[in-house]
Every structure is written in C-alpha cells, then in structure tokens.
Amino acid sequence: MDPGHFPEARRDPLAWVVSLLRAVADRPPRFGCFGLHEWAMVYRSDSVRHPQLPLRYTVEETANIVDALPIACSHYDAFRFFTPAARPRNRLQPDLASRIDLEQCGCLHVNMDLYKWSPMFYPWISSDLIADCFLLALRIREVDMRASPYDLTGLGLDPIPIETEEGRCQYVEWQKTFSAEAAPLRQRLIEALAELIRLTGRA
C-alpha cells in the first residue's frame, strides 16, 4: 500500500503508538503483580465480566484472597474494569495520560497489546507481523485466564493458583517467558511503524 494513501487522521495515533512502544521497550520489566487484575475485576461484586464461566471461589473468598495480596496493576485498559471497591486498593491509578509513563513489558496485557496495535495500521504493516503478534497474544490470554478467579477446568484448562506461593512463582515464570518473546516482536513493530512515519513525512 502506498504510504501516500495513509490517512491524515491516523498520523497522530501512529506517533503515539510508537512513543508507547518505545517507552515500554526501554523500561525494565516488573513481575510483582501476580495477575490480580482479573481478580480485581470481580472484587466484592455480584456481577462478573464473564458470566458464562463459574468462579473458583465464592465472592467473599475471592475478596479475602485479594485483600491478602498487594494489587500493583500498571495497565490502563485492565484497570478501567476494576470494580469500584478494588480501584483504591491498586498501588497505581493508571489513566490515559499516564499510559506511556506506566506500562511495562512484564505485564501480560501489554504484551497482548502488540496484537491490538499492529492491525490498526494494516495494510501498511505486514500481515506476517500481525499474525505473529496474534499467536503470542493467544498464548498469553490462555495464561491470563488460567490465573484468573474463573474456573476453566470445563474447557480443559487447569488454574494457575496465584492465591498460593507456588502459583505466584508459576505466574512470574510465564511473565518472564512472554516478556522475552514479546521483545523482538515489539522491536519489529517499532521499526515498521517508524518506517511508516518516515515514508509519510512525519518525524
């Protein structure tokens, strides 16, 4: 696709995404959140985001688990879905304005977001890169949900019990694996988008 056909209205979002990706790439990963974001989305609430799935614990038991652990979510889109009771418990209060300053590559959702950002600029971004981002995001999402309060055994997926020390260690190992796998994809995406900026005449 001719870069000259790149829509003017998408130039600022393009520059913003490149800035975000570069900031994440330059920031060291943090592995201390233990996947509590999904738990915070059902904390002390009678409604859940995935009502088709049962919870592994009662509402009160789930709340007790969250109360016993620190919530340290730096991901804006995840934090938006925290219950009102959970939001003040988070060590950070991410918003759109602080996104570039807070997001980091130890976060499962940040690494899944490579599949969020890459299709936004298709067909100027190769379908091979988008496919690679999708395949990584698919694997990450499985781990993300296995570490959640939902019971996925009916789907053949065993939980990662982050309510236990063993489960938290297991979660951290997955974080490290996905952070390492996402890094070269993020760099490929940065280079592709930076080239698009160059070809469209925006520094």
N, C-alpha and C positions, 0 to 999 in steps of 0.2 A: 504494500500500500504506500502510495506517495506521501511522504511526510508533509508535503504542502497541503494535503487534504485534512490534516489534523485540526479538529475544531478549536477555534479560539477560546471557547468557553471552558475547555478542558486543560488549558495551559497552566492555570494556577493550581488546580488539583494535582497535575503531574509534578509540578515543582514541589508541592507539599509532600507528596508521597516519597519522592526522592530524599527530601530532607529527613523524613521519618525513618526511612530505611537506613540511611547513613548514620543517623543517631543511634539506632539500635545496634548496627554493626560495630560501632565504636565503643559501645558501652559493655562492660563486663557482665556476664550472666549472673543472675541471683537465683538460688534454688531453695528458698525458705518459705514458699507459700503453701506447699503441700497440697495444692489442688482444692483449697477450701472454697473457691469461688462458687462452685456448683452447690455446695452446702449452704453458703450464704444466700443463695437464690431461693431457698426454701425455709430459711431460718425463721422460726416462730410464725409460720404462716400455714393456713389451712389449704391454700391453693399452691400448685406446683406448675413449673413450666412444661413438664412432660407428663400430663395426667394419664397417658396410656401406659406408663411404667410405674410399678409399685416402688415404694421406698423400702430400704433395708431396715429402717428403724422407725419407731413412732415419731410424731412431731416433737414430743418432749425429749425423747432420747437423742434425736438429731440435734436439738438445741443444746443439750448438755455436752455433746461432742464439740460443737462449735465454741461453746463457752470455755472449754478446756484448752483451746488452741488459739494462737495468735492468727489473725487474718491480715495478710500482707499482699493484697492484690493491687498490681500496678496497671492493669489493663482496663482502659476506658470502657470498651464495649461490654466486658464482663461485669464491671462494677455497676453499670447502668441497670442491671437486672437484679441487684441485691434487694432483698426486702428492706422496708424502712427500718426495721429493727436491727438489721445487720450492717447497714451503711456506716453508722457512727463507730462500729467496732473495728472497721478497717483502719490500718495504720496510715494509709494514704487515702486521699479523696480525689481520685483521677477525674479530670474533666477534659473536654476537647482542647482547651487552651494549653493544658499541661501534658498532652499526649506525647509530644516529641521529647519532653524532658523526663518522662517516667518510664516509657515502655522499654523492655529489655528482653534479650534473646533467650533467657532461661524460662520464659513464660510460654506455655503450650499454645495459648491463643495468639500470641504474637507470631509464632512460627506457622500456625494455621493461616494467619492473615496474608501470608505470601500468596495464597490462592485467592484471597479477597482482592488484593491489589493488582495482580498480574492480568486477570481478564478485563479489568477496567480499561486497559489500553490496547486490547486486541482490536484490529488486526496488525497494529504496529509492533506488538510483542509476539514472538513466535509461539505457535501452538505447542511445540515441544516443551518450552519452558513452563507454560501454563499447565500442561499435563503433569510435569514433574512436581510442580507445586501442589497440584490436586492429590497426587498419590501420597505425598508426605502428609498433607492435611488429613487425608482419610485415616491414615495410621494413627496420627496424633489424636484425632477425635475419638477413636476407639478407646485409647488410654484415658483420655479426658473423662469419658463417661464411665469407664470402669472404676475410676477413682471418685466418682460422684456418690451421692447418697442413694441413687437409684439401684434397684435390683435387676440386673441384666442377665441373670442366670437362665431365664427362659429363652434368651437369644443365644445361649451358648457362651456367654462371656462371664468369666469369674471376676469378682470385685478386686480392686486394689485397695485394701483396707487402710486408708490413711488415718483412721482413728487409732491405729496401732503403730508402734515404733517400726516394726518390720515393714508395714505397708508404706509408711512415710519414706523409709530408705528405698523401697522399690520405686516409689514415685520419683524421687530425686534421680535415680539412675535413668529412668525414662526421660526426665528433663534434660539430663546431660547428653543422652543419645540424640534426642531430637534437636537440641541446640547445635550440636556438631553437624548434623545432617542438613539443617536449615542454612547454615552459614554460607556454603558455596552457592546455594540457590538464591539467597539474598544478594550475594555479590553479582551473580549473573543478571538478576533483575535490576539492580542498581546500574550496572553497565548498560543494559538495554535501554533503560529509561533515560539515563544521562545522554546516550547517543541520540535518542529521540528529541531531547531538549536541544541538543546541538544542531540537529538537522532542521528543527523548526525555528531556529534562530533565537532561542531564549537561553541566556546564560544562567 
